[in-house]
């Protein structure tokens, strides 16, 4: 049986191989049943079996039967992975407001990260929840009105242009 190599991993390739094997088994069982019930001469039976074996060895059977279904599933996963962040739908979308206008985002107050605001009460470094990078003293940041969550200016500005709510608590801005 021909295995299918995938760039996405051994387990996915093994799964596709298992599906291919199951499809092949069904095809062989159906072909054997059809041959048994047919009134064809021995020559046609031999030619039919040669065709099945050659399609197995060349991978044609897998491409024709399994290919379209697997290709569709793989393509949907690849397109989900390769699409830019801005184009993917938000899993936690609550149907609230869409992005804010650029001038409204620019009007939000900015601050500079001070030594005391870069760490929490336990002395651990705080990080921006959008980019997951630690805050550094002197970096520009925004504290959102209402919820008071703090983010890097560039991170939260991009977020707010698309969403209009806090990325942590989803409160509308």
N, C-alpha and C positions, 0 to 999 in steps of 0.2 A: 504494500500500500504506500502511496506517496504521501509524505507528511507535508504540511504547509508551514513554511517559515514565516514568522511575523516579526516585525520590529518591536511589537509591544510586549513580548515576553514569551517564555516557555509555556506557562500555564495556558495562555490564550491559544497558542499554537497547538498544544495538546488537546484542548477543547475542540478546536476546529477539526483536528485530525479525528477525534472521536465522532463528531457529527458526520464527517466525510465517510468514516467506516460504517456508520449506521445507514447512511443513504446508500452506500455501495451494497450493503447486505440486502437491503430492500430491493434494489435494482436486480441483483442476482436472483433473489427468490422469485420476483415477478417474471424475470426472463426465463427461469427454469420452468415455472408453471406454464407460461405461454408456449414454450417449446414442447412440453409434455402434452398439452392439449391440442397442439397444431397438427395438421396432417401433412406438414412439409416433408420433403425428402431429406435424406441424410446430409446431402451437400449443403442445403440451405441452413440446416441446423449447425453444421460445422462452421459455416461462414458467419453465422450469427454469434456463435461462441467466440470466434476469433475477433470479431468486432468488439465484444464486451471485454475480452482480455486486453486488446490493444487500447481501448479507451481507459481501462484501469491503469495500464502501464504508462500511458502518455499523460494521464491526469485530466483527460477530456471529460470524463464522467464527473469528476469533482468540480471542474469549472462550470459545466453545464447545469448540474443539479444543485450543488452546494454554493457555488460561486455567487450567484445573485443575492441569495439570502444573507450569506456571511459578508459579502461586499457591502451590502446595504447597512448591516449592523456596524461594521468596522468604519465605514465612511461617516456614519452619524457620530461615532465616538471621536474620530479624528477631527471632524469639523467642530465639535464642541470644545476640543482641546485647543485647536489652532485658531479659533475665532478670538478676536481681541476682547479684553475684559469689558470694554464699553458696550459691545454688541451682545453679550450674553445676558439672558434674563436673570433677574435677581431672585434667588430661591426664597428669600424672606420678604419679597415684595408684598406690602400690605395694601397696595392700591392707593396709597396716599399721594401726596403731591409729587410732581415730577421735579426736575432740576430747577434751581433758582436762576434768575437772570444774573449775568456776569457782574453788573453794577451792584446788585444786592450782595453778592459774595464779596466784592472788593470793599464794601462799606462795613463788613463785619470787623470788629476790633482785632488787631493783631498785637502780639506781645513778643518779648524776647525771653527765651528760656533762661531763668536765673539758676544759680547753684542749688537753691533750696527747692525749686520746682522740678528739677531733673531727677529727683529721687523721692521714693515714698517714705512713709513714717519709719519703716524698717531699714531704710538706707539702701534699698534695692533700686536699680535704675528703672525709670519709667520709660515706656515706649509708645510710639504712635501706633494706634490700633489699625490704621490703614496700611502702612508700609512695614510695620513690626520692627522698625529700627529704634534704638534707644535715642532719647532726646539728649542733645549735647548743649552745654551752656553756650548761650549766645545765638542759638538757632531761632529763626522766626517761627511762631506758633499762633494758633487761634484757639481761644476758649469759647466754645459755642454758648450763646445766650440760652438761658433756661436750664439745660442739663449740666452745663459747665465742663463738659468733656474737652480735653486738649488734644490737638493734632498738629502735625507740621502744616505750615501754611499751604505749601504746594500740594500736599496730599488731600487736605480737606477741601481746598478750592476745587480740585478736579472732581472730587466726590459730590460736592454740593451742586456743581453744574449739571450733574446727571440725576441726582436723587432728591435733594432738597430736605433731607432729614439726617439726623445724627447716625453715623454708621454703627454706633454701639447700642443705643437705646431706641433708635428709629423715631425719635421725637421730631416732629416737623419744626423747621427753623423759621 
